[in-house]
């Protein structure tokens, strides 16, 4: 589908792509993109993005959590703030669009307003968060949680693989770790948080649409399941006398897949599985596997978890194996604000596109920001739904479309 975009959106989309290529050079690896939180590569990316923000008419500041914030004033000095943004850290051997694209498109939107001499009834702040991926430290969303006022000071003691604590890394980066807990914004002065992000999935490509409107960031529950049976000789123990932990695990894994038929928005994954002792001629005496269950509706997710545990207990009892399940992670869904969704629908329709709505299966900074303010997200099509991979790819025209939709959203957003 080819759109007749405004000249500013076409040129802005092309410039955004060029800047994303330039930003990808800020990496710890030659020929690959790896940019972790509070590293020299992160500092280099901040320096680049800071220059682009200032060129777009924004003042800039690096806060205590190493979030780069660009501010574009509103029509009045006391105007409330709408926050646009995403993250500029990456996974190891990453693609160049995850997170980074949302920051650059937000800058391009402000640049278009600045070039036109246009001020809105609210100020705009563009945030370039540095810790969405959670790769370096065993904590994540440090920047967005600090703005939301939900950062836990104990997280400063988390250490990376080299034994460097988050506190020490912030000091080395020139930040004040003790000030991170004081970064929380005033909800009464914050209109919302809006993020443009690649879909990281195949839906938009299948629908032949460049953009889609996010309804919610899925809630997620993760579990570790341990089964204990009885190891035995693979050739001498009759099938009816076995206490096969591996076979029990296989039945439970299939039950995990089948539970998703209860709701079209429910997804479940067993990503890790281990049988012990792990020999070709030994019946597994124990089995261990992981479960990840996600849904945009917490009630549906929690009901599925309860049903799954009941099925597991039945399977374990019938097969004579011991069953234990341990919750390792639980994050509620973050529902996008209906008013912001409606504004995005109008902006998408205005460029001649179908306003497709979909949920986000992956986590984003909005999971933290919803504690501060209403949130909204606009997804952009990516080739094959591939992400967290160097093969990540988007079309320049799609970036232009996302930019035009974002500008339309900003201009349609009602005055506070």
N, C-alpha and C positions, 0 to 999 in steps of 0.2 A: 504494500500500500504506500503510494507516494503522496505526500502532503504538500500543499502550497503554503510554506512557512513564511513568516515575516523575515525580512532581510536580517534584522538583528538576531533572530533566533538561528538562522542558517549560519551566519558568520560566528555567532557565539558558540554554536555547537562545534564548528570546525576548530575554533580557538581552544575550546575545552579539550578536545581530543589531542591537540598538539601539547597542551599543558600536562595532560595525563601521561603522555609519552615522556615529557621532560621530568615529571615527578617520579616516574618509574626508575630513573637513574639513581635515585637516592636509595641505595640498597647495600646490604652487607655482603652481597655476593655478585661477582662478575657474571653477567649473562643470565641472571635470575633476580627476582624481586623478593627480598626479605627485609622487612623494616619493622623492628620490634620497638616497644615502648622505651623511651628514655635512653636511646642509643645515639651514636653520632649520626646515623642515617635518619633517625627521627628529627634531630636538630637541623639537618640539611633540608629536610622536607618542610619544616616549620619556616625556615628562612625563605624558601621559594614561595610558599603559600602566603606568607606575610607580605611579600612584595606585591603579589597579585591582589591581595585584599586592599592594600593602600592605593594601588593603581585604580581600583574600582571605586575609590572615594570613601573608604572606611578607615577609621582609626583602629589600631590594633593593640592587643595586650596578651601576654602569656600569663595565665593564672597559675596558682600554686600547684595544680595537678598537671601542669604542662599542657593544658588545653589552650590552643590559640584562638582568640576571640576577636573577630572583626566587627566593628559597630558602624552602622549607617543610620544617622539620626532621623527621627520622624519629623512631621510637619510642625510639631510643638516640642519644646524642651522637656516637658513632663510626659511625653507619649509613652505608653506601655511598650513592651518588647515582644516581638515574634522571633523565635530562635529557629534558624535554618542550620542544617549541618549534617555531619556524618563523621567518619573516622579516617585517619591517615596512617594508622598502623596496619600491618598485614600479617598473614600467616607466613610460614616458611615456604619459599618457592611459590609465591602467590601470582594471581592475575593482577592487572593494573587498575581494574575498575571497581572492585569491591571496596566500598567506603569512600575511596578517593574521589570517585565520580560525583558523589553527593556534595562533597565540599566544593569542588570546582564548578558544578552547575549552579550552586547557590551563589558563588562569587560572580558568575556570569550574569545572573539575574540582577544582582545589585549593580553591576557595571552598566547594564542596560538602563536601569532607573537613573543612575548617576549621569550617564551620557545625555539622557533626556531632561535632566534637571528636575526630576520628579521626586517629591517627598510624599510618603504615605501617612495615614493617620496613626501609624505606629512605627517605632524604631525597629530595625532589623539587626540581629546579631547572627553572624555566621560562625559556627563553632567547628573547629577541627580537633576532634577528640583523639587521644593518643593510645587508648587502651581498651578498644572494643573487643579485640580478638582474644585477649587473655593468654598470649603465648609465652611471654617472658616470665610472668609471675602467676602463681595459682589463684589469682583474683582477677576480676574483669570489670569493665564499665567504670573504672576509677573516675574518669573525667565527668561522665554524665551523672553518676551517683553523687559526686561532690556538688554539682549544680543543683541537683534535686534535693540536697540536704540529707541524703540517706547513706553517705559514706561512713563506713565503720572504721574508727581509728586503729583498731587491732590489725587491719589490713596492711598498715605500714610495716608490720613485722614480717610479712610474707617475704620469702627469699627466692631468688632465681637459682638456676643450676650451679652458678658460680658462688653461691652463698651470699650474694649481695641483697640486702633488704630493700624493699620499696622505699623506705625512709632514706636510706643511704643513696639510692639511685636518684631520688628527687633532689637531694642536696647537691650531688655531683652535677646535676642538670641545671643548677642555679635556682631551684624552687625551694619554698619553705614548706616542709611536710606538715608542720604544726598548723599551717593556715588552711590546709585542704578541707578540714571539717567546718571551716567558716565561710566556704564559698557558696553556700545555699542561697538560691534566689528567692525573692518574694513572690509567692504564687499570685497575689493580687496585681502584680505588675507584669506578669508573664502571660501573654495571650495563648501561646502554644509552642509546640516543637514540631517542625516539619522536616522530613528527610526524603530526599530522592536517592534511590538505591537500585542497583541491578536486581532483577528478580531472583537470581540464583536457582531458577527452576524453569521448566519447559512450557508453562501454560500460555504465556503471551506469544511465544513463537508458534505454538499450535493454533492460536486464535488469530494469527497474522495481525497483531496489534503492537505498536511500539511502546505503549505505556498502559499501566493498570493501576487501579486505586486500591490501596490496602484497607481491609476492614478490621484486622486485628493481627497482632503478633502472637503466634500460638503459645499457649502455655505448654510446659513440658514437665514430665515426670520421668525419672531414671531410676532403675533398680539393678541390683546385683542378686542373682538367684544361685543358690548353692544346693546341690542334690547329693545325697550320700546313699549309695547302694552297697553292693558287694562285688568286689573284683573276683574274677574266676577264669578258668581256662576256656578259650573260645571254642574248643572242640569237644570238651567233655561235660559241660554243664547243659542239660536239656533246656530248651527254650522256656518251658513252663515253670522251671525252678529258678530262673534267673531273677536277680534284683539289679537290673541293668539301668544304671544312672544315665547312661548315654541315650538309651531309647526313651526314657522318661523325659529327658531334656528335648529330644527331637519332637515328641508329642506336644510338649509345652510351647516350643517355638512355633509349631504349626498353629496352635491355639492363639498365639500372639498375632499371627497374620490374620486369622479368621475373625478376631474381635473387631477389626477395622471395618467389617461389613455392616456394623451397627450404625455407622455415620459416615457420610461422604467426606467430611472434613477431618476425620480421625486418621492418623498415621501411626504405625508402630514398627519398630526396627529392632532386630537382634543383631548387634554389630560385632559382638565378641563372644566366642564360645570355646570352651576347653574341656576335654575329657582327660581323666587321669586313671591309670598311669600313662595312657597314651601310646599303647603298643598294639600292633596289628592283630595279635593273637590273644589279647586279654580283654575280657568284658570290662567296660568302664566301671570302676568302683565309685567314682565321683564325677560330677559334671558341674560346670560353672558357666553362666552366661549373663549377658547384659540385656536390658530392655530400655528402649527410649520410646515414650508415648507422647504424642503432641496433638493438640486441638485448639482452635480459636475459642472454644466453649469449655470453660473449666468444669461445668457440671457433666458434660459428656465425657470429658477426659477422666474425671474422678469415678464416674459410674463404670467406665471401661476398665479402669484399674481394679475396682472392687470385683467386677465380674471375672476378670482374668485371674485374680488371686484365688477366687472360689474354684475356678476350673483347675488351676494348678494343684490345689489341695486334693481335689477329687482324683486327678491323675496320679499324684504321689501315693495316695492311699491305695488305689487299685494296683499299683505296681510295687508296693511295699518298700518304697524308698523314703528317706527322710528329706523334708523340704524346708528351706528357709529363704526368705526374701528380705532384702535390706534396701530401703530407699536411700539413694545417694544424691538426689537433686530434685528440687521441686520449685518451679517458677510459674506463677499464675499468668494467664493470658493478659495482654494489654490491648484493650479494645480502642480502636481509633474513634475520635470524636465525630458524632453524626453531623454536626454543623460544618466541620472542616471537610468531611467526606463530601457533603453536598456542594461545597464550594469547589472542590476538585472536580466533581461531576460536571458542573457548569463550565469549568475551564477546559476540560477534555472535549466536551461536546462542541465548544466554540471553535475548536480547530478541526472539526469534522470527523471526530473519532467516536467509536462506541465506548462509553464509560464502563469498562469491565471492572468488576470488583472481585478481589481474591484475598485470601489470608496469607500471612507470611509464616512459612514453616521454620525459618531461621530466626535467631535472636538478633536484636538490634539495640542501639542506645535508647530507643523509645521505651524499652522495658524499664529503664531507670527513670527516664524523664516523665513518665506518666504519674509519678509520685509528686511532681511539681505542677504539671499543667496538662491540658488536652494535647493529644498527639495525632499526627497524620503522616502517611507515607505515600509516595508515588513510586511505583516500580517501573523499571525500564527493561525492555526485552534484552536478553543476552543469548548468544548463539548456543543452541543445544542445551540450554539451562546449566552450562558448565560454570563453576565458580571454585574458588580456592585452588586454582590451577592456572599455570601459565597460558593455557588455551582459552581462558576467559576472553570473550570478544563481544563488542557492541558495534552498531552502525552509527556513523556520524549523523545521518538523518534522524535517527532515533534520539540521539542526544539533543539535537536541535528541537525535536518535538517536545521532549521533556522540559527543555528550557522555556519554550513558548507556553506550555501548560503551567509551569511554575509561575511565570510572569502573570498569566491570566488569573491564577489563583490569588496572587498577592494583590492584584488590582480589584478583585471581586470580594476580597475578605471584608466583611462589614466593619465599620469604624467601631472601636470599643466603647 
